[in-house]
């Protein structure tokens, strides 16, 4: 493959910079200093012998969350499981939230020698990639070893596809190595078909059947006791720029309504100091969860800058603002707050979750923020009309219960690939 040759040529040229970047990330605490060798395909983890291995690769926390039910299905059928991820956050999430039987390793850099080393050590029977994880050398070396590949929840942003525009045939060849492709939505299926003439086998959004988040009930009771009848608004998974939009609205509201608390749960908690300075610039009082502080009457902003507590924070809340939708990010998981019967405000930027949002819109199970300047009015309206708040939350919960649960069928499809290791997805002519 000509493109693979040039890809490796470029990769080798920039390899000193990649290695330097990993060293810098170790010093910045963004890489595990005891496990950085895994990025070069080296592993000291023990393998389970004489049991077939299913290997999942999911880039970040959101993708890792989505495979939870699938991993449980495979474990019940006595498969061993390896999960590879790219980030330290997702590695920590696997450690805290998945079965102790599951092994984790960081995905090696996409050099041919590192991916060979990785595959020779683990010898997975099937590889399952989530969303848009396309690594040419890794895929090519799986092909050489006859390892069946699956692409689940396939989703490629327009910006991502634009990067492949000059080597579309290479992209098409790489996707042709996948025995099974299941797109996240109808929109994504059409996008793949239009861009590269790829036949997609099915459509299913794993996130629509997300497991219920864990709730620390004692913590919820304590926070409710501390805040009594205060109206709690949570901005969930916020990004840079969104906190400012929300704080502008809150600053207007508190001039008329005193008993409200805004919880900010940033997508990346390491932005805590930046958010604190922003809150203080408005002259607002703030408490910080990572310092073991609790919101009280008189607190205006509560910064939930910890990991693994989304369920607790959502449960404590009256109203949810979905992060990633007030700025052109594309949105995040709406199912988790919907499963808790919460009324959710969604901005106009929801391209990543478009099909799901359309279902909620059709059933009046969310409230759209047409303009960011409307946010303060919407919050005030729900503060006044608690019945409407409750109705929308109940509709949201009902929708989550109606979503199909296809994990068993998907697992059956994947297992069937063992018997037909040379099968490939058909590329439409």
C-alpha positions in Angstrom: 0.0 0.0 0.0 1.6 3.2 -1.2 -0.2 5.4 1.4 0.9 3.1 4.2 4.5 3.5 3.0 4.3 7.3 3.1 2.4 7.2 6.4 5.2 5.3 8.0 7.8 7.5 6.4 6.2 10.6 8.1 5.7 8.7 11.3 9.4 7.8 11.5 10.4 11.4 10.7 8.4 12.7 13.6 9.2 9.9 16.0 11.7 11.9 18.1 9.0 14.5 18.7 6.5 11.9 19.7 8.9 10.4 22.2 9.8 13.8 23.5 6.1 14.6 23.9 5.6 11.4 26.0 8.5 12.4 28.2 7.0 15.9 28.7 3.6 14.4 29.5 5.2 12.1 32.2 6.7 15.2 33.9 3.3 17.0 33.6 1.5 14.1 35.2 -0.5 13.3 32.1 1.1 9.9 31.6 1.6 7.1 34.1 5.3 7.1 34.8 5.2 3.4 35.7 3.4 2.3 32.6 4.7 4.6 29.8 6.5 1.6 28.2 3.1 0.3 27.2 3.1 3.1 24.6 5.9 1.2 22.9 4.1 -2.1 23.0 5.8 -3.4 26.1 3.6 -5.1 28.8 4.3 -6.7 32.1 0.6 -7.6 32.7 -0.2 -11.3 33.1 -2.3 -13.0 30.4 -5.0 -15.5 31.0 -4.0 -18.7 29.4 -6.3 -21.0 27.4 -9.2 -18.6 27.3 -10.2 -16.6 24.2 -9.5 -12.9 24.4 -11.7 -10.1 23.3 -9.8 -6.8 22.9 -11.6 -3.5 23.1 -10.0 -0.2 22.1 -11.7 3.0 23.3 -10.0 6.3 23.2 -11.4 8.2 26.2 -13.8 8.0 29.1 -17.0 8.5 27.1 -16.2 5.6 24.8 -15.0 3.4 27.7 -18.3 4.0 29.5 -20.3 2.9 26.4 -18.7 -0.6 26.3 -19.6 -1.5 29.9 -22.6 -3.7 29.1 -20.7 -5.5 26.3 -17.8 -6.4 28.6 -20.3 -7.9 31.1 -21.8 -10.0 28.3 -18.4 -11.4 27.2 -17.4 -12.1 30.8 -20.6 -14.1 31.4 -19.6 -16.2 28.4 -16.1 -16.8 29.9 -14.0 -14.7 27.6 -11.0 -12.8 28.9 -11.1 -9.1 28.1 -8.4 -6.5 27.4 -9.2 -2.8 27.2 -6.8 -0.4 25.6 -7.2 3.4 26.0 -5.2 6.5 25.1 -5.6 8.7 28.1 -4.7 8.5 31.8 -8.3 9.5 32.8 -9.8 6.6 30.8 -7.3 4.2 32.3 -8.3 5.3 35.8 -12.0 5.0 34.9 -11.4 1.3 33.8 -9.6 0.6 37.1 -12.4 2.1 39.2 -15.5 1.0 37.3 -14.8 -2.3 35.5 -14.5 -5.9 36.7 -11.1 -6.8 38.3 -11.0 -9.6 35.7 -10.5 -7.1 32.9 -7.0 -6.2 31.9 -6.0 -2.7 30.8 -3.1 -1.5 28.7 -2.3 1.9 27.1 -2.5 1.6 23.3 0.9 1.6 21.7 2.0 4.4 19.4 1.1 3.4 15.8 4.5 2.4 14.7 4.6 -1.0 12.9 7.2 -2.5 15.4 5.2 -1.3 18.5 1.9 -2.6 17.3 3.5 -5.9 16.3 5.0 -6.2 19.8 1.6 -5.5 21.3 -0.3 -8.0 19.1 2.4 -10.7 19.6 2.2 -10.4 23.3 -1.6 -10.3 23.8 -2.7 -12.4 20.7 -6.3 -11.2 20.8 -8.9 -13.4 19.1 -11.1 -10.4 18.1 -10.4 -6.7 18.1 -13.2 -4.2 18.7 -12.6 -0.5 18.0 -15.0 2.2 19.3 -16.1 5.2 17.2 -13.3 6.6 15.1 -10.2 4.9 16.2 -8.4 4.2 12.9 -4.7 3.4 13.3 -3.2 2.2 10.0 -0.3 0.1 11.3 -2.4 -1.5 14.0 -5.2 -2.4 11.6 -2.7 -3.7 9.0 -0.9 -5.9 11.5 -4.2 -7.3 12.7 -5.0 -8.2 9.1 -1.7 -10.0 8.7 -2.5 -12.1 11.8 -6.1 -12.8 10.7 -7.5 -11.1 13.7 -11.2 -10.2 12.9 -11.9 -6.5 13.5 -15.2 -4.8 14.5 -15.9 -1.1 14.4 -18.7 -0.3 16.9 -20.5 3.0 17.3 -18.8 4.3 14.1 -18.8 8.0 14.1 -16.5 10.4 12.2 -16.8 14.1 12.5 -16.8 16.2 9.3 -13.4 17.6 10.3 -12.1 14.1 10.8 -13.2 13.0 7.4 -11.7 16.1 5.8 -8.3 14.9 7.0 -8.7 11.8 4.9 -10.0 13.6 1.8 -6.6 13.3 -0.1 -6.2 9.6 0.7 -9.8 8.5 0.6 -8.8 5.1 -1.1 -6.5 4.4 1.9 -9.3 5.2 4.3 -11.6 2.9 2.3 -9.0 0.1 2.4 -8.6 0.4 6.1 -12.3 0.2 6.8 -12.6 -2.8 4.4 -10.5 -4.8 7.0 -13.4 -4.6 9.5 -15.6 -7.6 9.4 -18.5 -5.8 11.1 -19.3 -2.1 11.2 -22.1 -0.7 13.3 -22.7 3.0 13.0 -23.8 5.2 15.9 -26.7 6.7 13.9 -28.5 6.8 10.6 -26.7 10.1 10.0 -23.3 8.5 10.5 -24.2 5.6 8.3 -25.1 7.9 5.4 -21.9 10.0 6.0 -19.7 6.9 5.8 -21.5 5.6 2.7 -21.3 9.0 1.0 -17.6 9.6 1.8 -16.1 6.2 1.1 -18.8 4.0 -0.3 -18.6 1.8 2.8 -21.4 -0.6 3.5 -22.5 -0.4 7.2 -24.0 -3.5 8.7 -26.2 -2.0 11.3 -27.0 1.1 13.5 -26.8 1.1 17.2 -25.9 3.7 19.8 -24.2 1.9 22.8 -24.6 5.1 24.9 -28.4 4.8 24.7 -28.3 1.7 26.9 -25.7 3.1 29.3 -25.7 1.5 32.7 -27.2 3.6 35.5 -24.6 5.8 37.2 -23.6 5.0 40.8 -25.1 7.4 43.4 -23.6 7.9 46.8 -26.9 8.3 48.7 -25.4 9.4 51.9 -23.6 12.2 50.1 -26.8 13.3 48.4 -28.7 13.3 51.8 -25.9 15.4 53.3 -25.9 17.9 50.5 -29.7 18.2 50.6 -29.6 18.8 54.3 -26.9 21.5 53.9 -28.9 23.3 51.2 -32.5 22.6 52.3 -34.9 24.0 49.7 -32.4 25.5 47.4 -32.9 25.1 43.6 -29.9 23.1 42.2 -28.8 23.7 38.6 -25.9 21.5 37.3 -23.9 22.3 34.2 -22.7 18.8 33.2 -19.4 18.2 31.3 -18.7 21.8 30.5 -15.9 23.1 28.2 -13.9 26.3 28.1 -16.2 29.2 27.3 -19.4 27.5 28.5 -18.8 28.4 32.1 -18.8 32.1 31.2 -22.1 31.8 29.3 -23.7 30.0 32.3 -22.3 32.4 34.9 -23.5 35.4 32.9 -27.1 33.9 33.2 -26.7 33.0 36.9 -25.5 36.5 37.7 -28.7 37.9 36.2 -30.9 35.4 38.0 -29.5 35.9 41.6 -30.5 39.5 41.5 -34.1 38.3 41.7 -33.8 34.7 43.0 -31.5 34.1 46.0 -32.0 30.4 46.8 -30.2 28.8 43.8 -26.9 27.0 43.5 -25.0 26.4 40.3 -22.9 23.2 40.2 -20.2 23.2 37.6 -18.9 19.8 36.6 -16.1 20.5 34.0 -15.4 17.9 31.4 -11.8 18.2 32.4 -11.4 18.8 36.2 -7.8 20.0 35.7 -9.3 23.3 34.6 -10.5 23.9 38.2 -8.2 26.9 38.9 -9.2 28.6 35.7 -12.9 28.1 36.6 -12.4 29.4 40.2 -10.8 32.6 38.9 -13.7 33.1 36.5 -16.3 32.6 39.2 -14.4 35.0 41.6 -14.3 37.6 38.8 -18.1 37.8 39.1 -17.9 38.2 42.9 -19.7 34.9 43.5 -19.1 32.6 46.5 -17.7 29.2 45.6 -17.1 25.8 47.2 -14.9 23.1 45.8 -15.7 19.4 46.0 -12.1 18.2 45.6 -11.3 20.0 48.9 -14.1 18.1 50.5 -16.2 21.2 50.8 -20.0 21.0 50.7 -22.5 23.5 49.2 -24.4 25.4 51.8 -27.2 28.0 51.9 -25.5 31.2 50.6 -23.1 29.3 48.3 -23.7 30.4 44.7 -21.3 28.1 42.8 -20.2 24.6 43.7 -17.3 23.2 41.6 -17.6 19.4 41.2 -14.0 18.9 40.2 -13.7 15.2 41.1 -14.0 11.9 39.1 -16.6 9.2 39.2 -19.3 11.3 41.0 -21.6 12.3 38.1 -24.3 10.1 39.4 -24.2 11.7 42.8 -24.2 15.2 41.4 -27.0 14.6 38.9 -29.1 12.9 41.6 -28.7 16.0 43.8 -29.8 18.3 41.0 -33.1 19.8 40.0 -32.1 21.0 36.5 -29.4 19.9 34.1 -27.5 22.0 31.5 -25.8 19.7 29.0 -22.2 20.7 28.5 -20.7 20.7 25.0 -23.9 22.1 23.5 -23.4 25.8 24.3 -20.2 26.0 22.3 -19.5 24.1 19.0 -18.3 20.9 20.7 -21.2 18.6 19.7 -22.7 17.5 23.0 -22.2 14.7 25.5 -24.2 11.8 27.0 -27.8 12.9 27.5 -28.9 9.4 28.6 -27.3 9.5 32.1 -29.3 12.5 33.4 -32.4 11.3 31.5 -32.2 8.0 33.3 -32.6 9.9 36.6 -35.7 11.7 35.3 -34.0 15.1 35.1 -35.2 18.0 33.0 -32.3 18.8 30.6 -31.5 22.1 28.8 -29.6 21.6 25.6 -27.9 24.2 23.5 -27.9 24.4 19.7 -24.6 22.5 19.2 -25.5 18.8 19.4 -24.0 17.3 16.2 -22.4 14.4 18.0 -25.8 13.3 19.5 -28.1 14.5 16.8 -30.3 11.4 16.4 -30.8 11.0 20.1 -31.6 14.6 20.6 -34.2 14.5 17.8 -36.0 11.6 19.6 -36.1 13.7 22.8 -37.3 16.8 20.9 -40.0 14.9 19.2 -41.3 13.7 22.6 -40.9 17.1 24.3 -38.5 15.4 26.7 -35.8 18.2 26.7 -35.8 22.0 26.5 -33.7 23.5 23.7 -31.8 26.7 24.3 -32.2 28.5 21.0 -29.9 31.3 21.9 -27.4 31.4 24.8 -28.9 34.7 25.9 -32.2 32.8 26.6 -30.6 30.6 29.3 -31.4 32.9 32.3 -35.1 33.1 31.3 -35.4 29.4 30.9 -33.9 28.7 34.3 -36.2 31.3 35.9 -39.2 29.7 34.2 -38.3 26.2 35.6 -37.6 27.7 39.0 -41.2 29.0 39.0 -42.9 26.1 37.3 -41.7 22.9 39.0 -44.6 20.9 37.5 -43.3 21.5 34.0 -39.8 20.7 35.2 -41.0 17.3 36.6 -43.0 16.5 33.5 -40.1 16.9 31.1 -37.9 14.8 33.4 -40.5 12.0 33.5 -40.7 12.1 29.7 -36.9 11.9 29.4 -36.9 8.8 31.7 -39.6 7.1 29.7 -37.6 7.5 26.5 -34.6 5.8 28.0 -36.7 2.8 29.0 -37.9 2.5 25.4 -34.5 2.3 23.8 -33.7 -1.2 22.6 -31.1 -3.3 24.4 -29.1 -5.0 21.6 -25.9 -6.0 23.4 -26.7 -9.7 23.4 -27.3 -9.7 19.7 -24.2 -7.7 19.0 -22.1 -10.1 21.1 -23.5 -13.0 19.2 -22.6 -11.3 15.9 -19.1 -10.7 17.1 -18.6 -14.2 18.4 -19.7 -15.6 15.0 -16.7 -13.9 13.5 -14.4 -16.5 15.2 -15.8 -19.1 12.8 -15.2 -17.0 9.7 -11.9 -15.2 10.4 -11.4 -14.3 6.7 -14.8 -12.6 6.4 -14.6 -8.9 5.4 -17.2 -6.2 5.1 -18.3 -5.8 1.5 -17.4 -2.5 -0.2 -20.2 -1.2 -2.3 -19.3 -0.7 -6.0 
